[in-house]
Amino acid sequence: MPEDSLITDPNGGMPRLREIMRRLRDPKTGCPWDIEQTFATIAPYTIEEAYEVADAIEREAWDELKGELGDLLFQSVFHSQMAEEAGMFTFEDVVDTMSDKMVARHPHVFGADSNAKSARQQTIDWEETKATERAAKAQTGALEGVAVGLPALLRAVKLQKRAARVGFDWPETEQVLDKIAEECAELREAHASGDKTHTEEELGDLLFVMANLARHLDIDPEAALRGANAKFSRRFKGVENALEAMGKRPEQSDLAEMDALWDAEKRRERQS
């Protein structure tokens, strides 16, 4: 069959991938797992694949990046296939929509606007164009259109940026730091009260203000936290290695010993 030769063609490109997806979803001969999936069940995998792309870039694992980008592309093909089956839109519609959007949002490249602009000015123009697009969709509120499904830390920054554009923002970073101290005090009070719900609320407030501080410092909080995670993992591995050299495992140690080994690992890192 022609489609079989396409599926086995190592140079089949996008047509090959789309035919593979169509066959996986075939209600009679496809894969039972793929057939039963929905937009809702696939969405978590889409998010996971996006993070794996970011992880490969963070680790500069360039040999892995091709595969991770392929996994993410497959998610778009999967969603598009389900949409086509439901009569909603096709993969071509997705591609055309993105192409139209990029052309419309880059008049300095594809239109009559001058491209002699700074990256900052182009970012401002981009946001103005997006605001116009939201208005066309009757999204009049400043915070409308910020996806609810975004990771909470990322969504916090996006909400704050939107509010800042209409003037709802602290003018000085020191005011954000003062707010962090205030939220820390409120978290202590909530914890002391034993009210778990109130404590969770106050912790959320503190995290939200920390995201705001990152925005004021022009630091990506996701990147900062990923860096902290990597540092913690690296140093704790150093503690485990030191314990192994002593013939011990972490569960055979105690906090005082592991804390001393942690400090030693920090000193080793700084010296190197």
N, C-alpha and C positions, 0 to 999 in steps of 0.2 A: 504494500500500500504506500502511496506517496508520503503520507504523514509518518509512516514508520521510517522511511529513509531520512526524513527530516529529523526525527528524534535521535537517530544515530549519527547524524552529521556533526562532526566536531567543530565545524565552522558555520553552524546554522544560525548563530546569533540570536536576536530577539524572537524571530519567528519560531525557532526551535524551542526556546524557553516557554513561549506562550502555548505552543502545541502540547508540550509536556504538561503544563498546568491544565489545559483543557482535558487531556486524557486522564489526569489524576482525578478530576471532578466529574468524569463521565458517570452518570447514575447507574449504568449497567456494568461497565467494565473497569471503573476507576478504583481508587484506593478507598476502602471504607472510612478510614480516619479523615481523609481529605474531604470526602463527600459530606460528612456530617458537620463540618465546620461552618461557622457563621462569622459575620463581621466582629461580633462581640468576643467570640472565643479566640479569634486570630489576633485581635488588637494587642493583647499582652505580649505575644511573640514579636509583633512589629516594634513595640517599645524596646523589648530585650535586644533585638537585632541592632537597633539604632545605638544602644549603649555599647554593644560589642564593637561596632565600628569606632565609636569614640575611644574605647579601651585600647584597640589596636593602635590608634593614632597616638594616644597618650604614652604607650609603651614603645612607640616608634617601631612596631612590629610590621614592617612594610611587607614582609612575605605573607603575612596573614590578612592584610587589609583587602587584597583582591577578593578573597573568599568571603570576608565579612560584608563587603559592599554587594557581592552577589546575593548573599542571604537577605540583605535589606531590599534589594531590587526584587527578589522573589516575593517578598511581602506585598509590594505594590502590584505585582502581577496577580497574586492570589486574590487580593481585594477587588481588583478590576474584573477578574473572571467571575467572582460572585455577583458583582454589580451587573455585568452583562447578562448573566443567567436570569437576574431579576428584572431585566429590561430597564435598568437605571441609566447606565452609561457604559462605554467601552474603554479599552486601554488607549485607543486612539484619541478618545475624548480627553482622557487624562493628560496625554502628551500635548494635545493642542491647547488645552486650558493653561498648562504651565508655560508653553511657548508664548501664548498671547500675554500672559501675566508678565513674563520677563521683558518682552518688548515694550509693554506699556509702562513698566516701572524703570526702564532705562532709556528715557528720551535723549539723554546725552550720548548714547551709543547708537541707537537705532532711529533717532528722530532729529529734529532741528536744534535741540538744545546744545549749548556748548559743553564739551567734556572737560573744559579747563576749570574744574571744581575740585576742591579738596575732598578727601574721603568723608570728612565730617559733614560737609555741606551735602554731599550725596546721600548720606544717612538721613539727614533732616528732610531732604526731598522725598526719600523713600517712605519715611513715616507719614509725610503729608499725603502722598499718593495712597497709602494704605488707609488713611483716615477718610479720604474721598471714597474709596471702595466700600468702607464700612457704612458710610452715609448712604451710599446707593443701595445697600442691603437693609436700610432702615435701622442700622445699629447706631443709635444716637448717643447712648451713654458712653462716658469716657472709658469704662472698664469692659464694655461689651466686646465679645469676640476673643477674649483671652481664654483659650481652651481650658476647660475644667479638668481634662485628663492629663494635663502636663504634670511632671514631677512637682511636688509641692514647693520646693525651694525655687525652681525655675519660674513657676507661676507667681510666686510672691514678688520676684524681681520685676516680672512683666507688669503685674498690677501696679506696683509702685512707680514704674516708668510712665505708665499711662496717667496715673494721678498727678505725677510731677509735671507732665506736659500742660496740665490745666492749672498749675500753680499750687497744688496741694503737696508741699514738700518742705522739709527743713532746709533753710538756706545754708546752714553751716554743719559740717561734720561733727563738731563738738556737741551740737544739740542732739544728734543721734546717739553719741556716746553717753550723754546724760540720760537719755531715754532707756538705754540698755541698763544703766545702773538702777533706774526706777523699776524696770521690769524684773531685774534680779531680786530686788527687795520684795516685790509682790509675789514672786515665785517662792521665796523663802517663807513668807507668811502663809501662803496656800499650802505648802508642804507641812508646815508646823501644825496647821489646822487638821490635817488628816483627811481632807476632802480631796479624793482622787480626781473627781471631775474638774474641780476648780484648779487643781495643780496642773492637770493636762492643758487647761485653757491658758494658764499663765505661761507654761512652757511654750505653747504655740505662739503666744505674743512675743516672747523673748526671741524665738527663732525667726519670727517675722521681722523684728527690728534688726537682728543680726544680718539678715538678707539686705535690709535697707542700708546698713553700714557698708556692706560689700559694694553696693551700687554707688554710694557716695565716694568710696575709695577707688572706684573704677576697677574692681576686682570681680572676676567671675566666681561666685560662691561655690558653684558645682566643681569648678577646677580646683579651688582652694581646698574643698573638702576631699576631693579625690586625692590631692597631694597629701593631705593629713592621713587619709586611709593607707596610702602607700607607705608613708613614713612609719606609721604604727605597725603595719605588717612586717616591714623590713626590720624594725628594731625588735619586735617580739620574736621574729625568727632568730635574731642574734642571741636573745635570751635562751631560746630553746637549744641553740647550738652549744652555748656555754654550759647549759645543764647536761646536755648529752655527753660533753667532754668530761663531766664529773660523774657520769654513769647514772644520771637521774632524768626523770621526766617532769614536766611542770606540775603534775598532780602530786608528785613526791616532794615538791618544794613548798615554800611558803611565801607570803607577800613580801616580807622583809628581804629575803634572799633574792627573789626575782626583781624587786625594786632596785637593789644594789647592782644586779647584773644589767638592768635597764640603763641605769646611770652610766655604767661602764661602756655600754654599747653607744650611748650618746657621745661620750668622750672620744671613743674610737672613730665615730663618724666625723666628728669635727676635726680631729687630727689628720684624717685622710682627705 
